[in-house]
Amino acid sequence: MGSLVGDDDPYIGSFLELFNLRFGIEQTSAEHTFGGITEMAALQKEFEIFKVGRPFVESAKLLGLGGLQNNRAKNRWFALLTWLQKIPSDDPGEYGDPRIVKALIANLVPGGAQLPCFMTAHDSRKGLGLKVVVSVGQPIFYIPRDHLTISLPMAPDVPK
């Protein structure tokens, strides 16, 4: 991600993976059914982790989505998530950060879709451009299940 994450770019995949595991499909064995998106929906109901007006980065910090191994990489990742407050989304007139928060709230609310979530990245120099994109679909070809997909714009160098 160039200027935001710098030398720690190799960690981006692991940060995305932390989100994808936390918000993913639950385990299917009987003793491990509480986890993934089911657990996140319960935590959202109990603690309102995601709230309109609260930046996504603050909720990510609370959930430990910056990892435990490398403080510099974690802080740079959180800087990237903070940057999402300044860039547009696929919803005209809404910035990337509140777009993510509102999508997660709508997905996790009791009676909501409660789809597993998948965070990925796209090349902001092409196609989708410099914006956060939120959609529903099957981002993992070998898992035939819809996900709420959040795609972050990334490139070797980004505007601050």
Sequence and secondary structure as in RCSB ss.txt:
>XXXX:A:sequence
MGSLVGDDDPYIGSFLELFNLRFGIEQTSAEHTFGGITEMAALQKEFEIFKVGRPFVESAKLLGLGGLQNNRAKN
RWFALLTWLQKIPSDDPGEYGDPRIVKALIANLVPGGAQLPCFMTAHDSRKGLGLKVVVSVGQPIFYIPRDHLTI
SLPMAPDVPK
>XXXX:A:secstr
 TTTTGGGGGGHHHHHHHHHHHTS    SGGG S HHHHHHHHHHHH  S TTS HHHHHHHTTTT SS HHHHH
HHHHHHHHTTSSBBSSTT BHHHHHHHHHHHHHSTTS    EEEEEEETTSTT SSBEEEEE  STTS S EEEE
EEEE SS   
